[in-house]
Amino acid sequence: MAAEALQKAAKKHGIQIKVETQGSIGVENEITAEDVAAADAIILTKDMSILGEERFKDIPIVRVWIGDAIKKADAIIGKIEKLLNEKNETA
């Protein structure tokens, strides 16, 4: 549900995202090294540890609760937009 909410909000904002899920059935839609290299920001959950989190060490990270990703996806994507805009203004 969180992945779907974030994808829907990203589409609304014209932002391309890839959502990797990690759960009881393992990792699905794994974010590759190429995905990381092309990423402007990463959204990670606060609810559980993330396998391979070190992949994202050089990218701005926004941490959210899974419940917030479901209920506040639009605001989270807005936060990402603001982060990217600020980054572009200082570049």
GIKASUL-V720452 format. One record per pair of residues at least 12 apart in sequence whose C-alpha atoms are under 10 Angstrom apart, sorted by the first residue. I is the first residue (numbers start at 1). J is the second residue. Records with the same first field share a line. If there is no record, write none. Layout:
# GIKASUL-V720452
I: J, J
This chain:
# GIKASUL-V720452
1: 66, 67, 69, 70, 71
2: 19, 21, 65, 66, 67, 68, 69, 70, 71, 72, 73
3: 18, 19, 20, 21, 66, 69, 70, 73
4: 19, 69, 70, 73
5: 68, 69, 70, 71, 72, 73, 74
6: 18, 19, 43, 69, 70, 71, 72, 73, 74, 75, 76, 77
7: 19, 73, 74, 77
8: 73, 74, 77
9: 69, 72, 73, 74, 75, 76, 77, 78
10: 73, 74, 76, 77, 78, 80, 81
11: 77
12: 74, 77
13: 74, 77, 78, 81
14: 81
15: 77, 80, 81
16: 39
17: 35, 39, 40, 41, 42, 43, 77
18: 30, 31, 35, 39, 42
19: 31, 42, 43, 44
20: 32, 44
21: 50
22: 48, 49, 50, 51
23: 48, 50
26: 51
27: 51
31: 52, 55
32: 55
33: 55, 56
36: 55, 56, 57, 58, 59
37: 55, 56, 58, 59
39: 56, 59, 60
40: 58, 59, 60, 61, 80, 81, 83, 84, 87
41: 56, 58, 59, 60, 61, 62, 80, 81, 83, 84
42: 56, 57, 59, 60, 61, 62, 63, 80
43: 56, 60, 61, 62, 63, 64, 69, 76, 77, 80
44: 56, 61, 62, 63, 64, 65, 66, 69
45: 62, 63, 64, 65, 66, 67, 68, 69
46: 62, 63, 64, 65, 66
47: 63, 64, 65, 66, 67
48: 65, 66
60: 80, 83, 84, 87
61: 80, 83
62: 76, 77, 79, 80, 83
63: 76
64: 76
